[in-house]
Amino acid sequence: MRLTVNLDPDVYSFTAAYAGAKGITLSAALGELVRRAEQAPQAGSDSSRLRMNEHGYLEIAETGNLITPEMVKQAAEDDLV
């Protein structure tokens, strides 16, 4: 389905980083993220621990450990094996 949407800047940045890390289009990334959100545990869980740092990288909020695009690609490849 073809659709035009307006994304908040932070949502666009996160989705674009995700798409770039996985080597997929922005549309495919949005689809994956929405499907994951639909299957995610409900409120009160640890699901909101990721945040974007000032350099545009994802990091685990409580630890400050970075999640690089290479780590995302490796994790995605591990899921396929």
C-alpha positions as CSV (number, residue, x, y, z in Angstrom):
1,M,0.0,0.0,0.0
2,R,1.3,3.4,-0.9
3,L,0.9,6.0,1.8
4,T,2.4,9.4,2.8
5,V,3.1,9.9,6.5
6,N,4.7,12.7,8.5
7,L,7.2,11.5,11.1
8,D,8.6,13.4,14.1
9,P,12.3,14.1,13.6
10,D,13.3,11.6,16.4
11,V,11.2,8.8,14.9
12,Y,12.7,9.5,11.4
13,S,16.2,9.4,12.8
14,F,15.7,6.2,14.7
15,T,14.0,4.5,11.7
16,A,16.6,5.7,9.3
17,A,19.4,4.4,11.6
18,Y,17.6,1.1,11.9
19,A,17.1,0.9,8.1
20,G,20.8,1.8,7.4
21,A,22.1,-0.7,9.9
22,K,20.0,-3.5,8.4
23,G,20.5,-2.5,4.8
24,I,16.8,-2.1,4.1
25,T,14.5,0.6,2.9
26,L,12.8,3.1,5.2
27,S,9.5,1.5,4.3
28,A,10.7,-2.0,5.2
29,A,12.2,-0.7,8.5
30,L,8.9,1.0,9.4
31,G,7.0,-2.3,8.7
32,E,9.5,-4.3,10.9
33,L,9.4,-1.9,13.7
34,V,5.6,-1.7,13.8
35,R,5.3,-5.5,13.7
36,R,7.8,-5.7,16.6
37,A,6.0,-3.1,18.6
38,E,2.8,-5.1,18.1
39,Q,4.4,-8.2,19.5
40,A,6.3,-6.4,22.3
41,P,5.7,-7.0,26.0
42,Q,3.2,-4.6,27.5
43,A,4.1,-1.6,29.7
44,G,6.1,-2.2,32.8
45,S,8.8,-4.2,31.1
46,D,12.3,-3.3,30.0
47,S,11.3,-2.7,26.4
48,S,12.1,1.1,26.5
49,R,15.8,0.8,27.5
50,L,17.1,1.8,24.1
51,R,17.7,5.4,23.3
52,M,19.5,7.4,20.6
53,N,22.6,9.3,21.9
54,E,23.9,12.7,20.7
55,H,25.9,11.1,17.9
56,G,23.0,9.2,16.4
57,Y,23.9,5.8,17.8
58,L,21.5,3.5,19.8
59,E,22.6,2.8,23.3
60,I,21.2,0.9,26.3
61,A,19.9,3.7,28.5
62,E,20.9,2.4,31.9
63,T,24.4,1.3,30.9
64,G,25.5,3.7,28.2
65,N,26.7,0.7,26.1
66,L,26.6,1.6,22.4
67,I,24.7,-0.5,19.8
68,T,26.4,0.0,16.5
69,P,25.0,-0.7,13.0
70,E,27.4,-3.6,12.8
71,M,25.9,-5.1,16.0
72,V,22.4,-4.8,14.6
73,K,23.4,-6.5,11.3
74,Q,25.2,-9.3,13.2
75,A,22.1,-9.9,15.5
76,A,19.8,-9.9,12.5
77,E,22.1,-12.5,10.8
78,D,22.2,-14.6,13.9
79,D,18.4,-14.8,13.9
80,L,18.4,-16.2,10.4
81,V,20.8,-19.1,11.2
